[in-house]
Amino acid sequence: MFNLWGSSQQDQKTKEAYAESKINELKVAIGPLSGHSLKYCTDACLRRYLEARNWNVDKSKKMLEDTLKWRSVYKPEKIRWDEVAEEGETGKVYRAGFHDRQGRTVLILRPGMQHSLACFGELMEIAYDMFISCFQLISISSPK
């Protein structure tokens, strides 16, 4: 996101203040949240959406609203292994036995292993794998 090479400490503080102001602007734009949306929309999450949309609050808001809508329909936090086991056993998507340089879980996708015509099960399996991977990352990085 920010150029760490050759930037002064003052530049870094200015960039962080700008990021914080954009996060607050996005919070105001999306309004009050409740339930799972409140739990999902942390400052770190809002920052990722802003970075993905080049700090444009309107585009970030739309992207976030679309995500929250998707999450309310498919409820990835409630998907259980027995619901996606048939897709999961194909080996089409699996967690690698290693992490990337930042210590994050790596998911391997092998589309050649696709066996079904139903996309819904595949999407649910990918959502399940990503949710579990993110949950593990959060539990590892959270302070004890």
C-alpha positions as CSV (number, residue, x, y, z in Angstrom):
1,M,0.0,0.0,0.0
2,F,2.5,2.6,1.1
3,N,6.1,2.9,-0.1
4,L,8.2,1.9,2.9
5,W,11.5,2.6,1.1
6,G,12.7,6.1,1.4
7,S,9.6,7.5,3.1
8,S,10.1,9.6,6.2
9,Q,8.4,9.0,9.5
10,Q,6.4,12.1,8.9
11,D,5.2,10.9,5.5
12,Q,4.2,7.6,7.1
13,K,2.2,9.5,9.8
14,T,0.5,11.6,7.1
15,K,-0.5,8.5,5.1
16,E,-1.8,6.7,8.3
17,A,-3.8,9.8,9.1
18,Y,-5.2,9.9,5.6
19,A,-6.1,6.1,5.8
20,E,-7.8,6.7,9.2
21,S,-9.8,9.6,7.8
22,K,-11.0,7.4,4.9
23,I,-11.9,4.5,7.2
24,N,-14.0,6.9,9.3
25,E,-15.6,8.3,6.1
26,L,-16.5,4.8,5.0
27,K,-18.0,4.0,8.4
28,V,-20.2,7.1,8.1
29,A,-21.2,6.1,4.6
30,I,-22.2,2.5,5.4
31,G,-24.1,3.6,8.5
32,P,-24.8,1.6,11.6
33,L,-24.3,-2.1,11.4
34,S,-25.5,-5.0,13.5
35,G,-25.0,-8.7,14.0
36,H,-22.5,-10.5,11.8
37,S,-22.0,-7.3,9.7
38,L,-20.7,-5.5,12.7
39,K,-18.3,-8.4,13.5
40,Y,-17.1,-8.6,9.9
41,C,-16.6,-4.8,9.3
42,T,-13.5,-4.1,11.5
43,D,-11.2,-1.2,10.7
44,A,-8.8,-3.7,9.1
45,C,-11.5,-5.0,6.9
46,L,-12.7,-1.5,5.8
47,R,-9.1,-0.6,5.1
48,R,-8.7,-3.6,2.7
49,Y,-11.9,-2.5,0.9
50,L,-10.5,1.0,0.6
51,E,-7.2,-0.2,-0.7
52,A,-8.9,-2.5,-3.2
53,R,-10.7,0.5,-4.6
54,N,-7.8,3.0,-4.5
55,W,-9.2,4.8,-1.5
56,N,-12.5,5.7,-3.3
57,V,-15.1,5.7,-0.5
58,D,-18.1,5.3,-2.9
59,K,-16.6,2.3,-4.8
60,S,-15.5,0.7,-1.5
61,K,-19.0,1.2,0.0
62,K,-20.6,-0.5,-3.0
63,M,-18.1,-3.4,-2.9
64,L,-18.7,-3.8,0.9
65,E,-22.5,-3.7,0.5
66,D,-22.3,-6.4,-2.2
67,T,-20.1,-8.5,0.1
68,L,-22.5,-8.1,3.1
69,K,-25.4,-9.0,0.9
70,W,-23.6,-12.1,-0.4
71,R,-22.7,-13.0,3.2
72,S,-26.3,-12.6,4.4
73,V,-27.6,-14.9,1.6
74,Y,-24.9,-17.7,1.7
75,K,-23.8,-17.3,5.4
76,P,-20.2,-18.6,5.0
77,E,-19.7,-18.7,8.7
78,K,-22.4,-21.3,9.0
79,I,-21.2,-23.7,6.3
80,R,-20.1,-27.0,7.8
81,W,-17.8,-29.7,6.4
82,D,-20.6,-32.2,6.0
83,E,-22.4,-29.8,3.6
84,V,-19.3,-29.5,1.3
85,A,-17.6,-32.9,1.9
86,E,-18.6,-34.3,-1.5
87,E,-16.9,-31.4,-3.3
88,G,-14.1,-31.3,-0.8
89,E,-13.1,-35.0,-1.3
90,T,-12.4,-34.4,-5.0
91,G,-9.1,-32.6,-4.1
92,K,-10.1,-29.7,-6.3
93,V,-9.4,-27.2,-3.5
94,Y,-7.2,-27.9,-0.6
95,R,-5.0,-26.1,1.9
96,A,-1.3,-26.4,1.2
97,G,1.1,-27.8,3.8
98,F,2.9,-24.5,3.9
99,H,2.3,-20.8,4.4
100,D,3.2,-17.7,2.4
101,R,5.9,-15.3,3.5
102,Q,3.4,-13.4,5.7
103,G,2.4,-16.7,7.4
104,R,-1.0,-16.9,5.7
105,T,-2.7,-20.2,4.7
106,V,-2.3,-21.0,1.0
107,L,-5.3,-22.5,-0.9
108,I,-4.5,-24.6,-3.9
109,L,-7.2,-24.7,-6.6
110,R,-7.1,-27.4,-9.2
111,P,-9.9,-26.8,-11.7
112,G,-8.9,-29.9,-13.7
113,M,-10.3,-32.0,-10.9
114,Q,-13.8,-30.6,-11.4
115,H,-16.3,-33.4,-11.5
116,S,-19.7,-31.8,-11.2
117,L,-21.8,-29.5,-13.2
118,A,-23.3,-27.8,-10.2
119,C,-21.4,-24.6,-9.4
120,F,-23.2,-24.0,-6.1
121,G,-21.4,-26.8,-4.3
122,E,-18.0,-25.7,-5.6
123,L,-18.6,-22.1,-4.5
124,M,-19.7,-23.3,-1.0
125,E,-16.6,-25.4,-0.7
126,I,-14.3,-22.5,-1.7
127,A,-16.2,-20.2,0.7
128,Y,-15.8,-22.8,3.5
129,D,-12.1,-23.2,2.8
130,M,-11.5,-19.5,2.7
131,F,-13.5,-18.8,5.8
132,I,-11.7,-21.6,7.8
133,S,-8.3,-20.2,6.5
134,C,-9.2,-16.7,7.5
135,F,-10.4,-17.9,10.9
136,Q,-7.2,-19.7,11.5
137,L,-5.2,-16.6,10.5
138,I,-7.2,-14.5,12.9
139,S,-6.8,-17.0,15.8
140,I,-3.1,-17.2,15.2
141,S,-2.5,-13.4,15.0
142,S,-4.8,-12.4,17.8
143,P,-3.2,-11.5,21.1
144,K,-3.3,-14.2,23.8
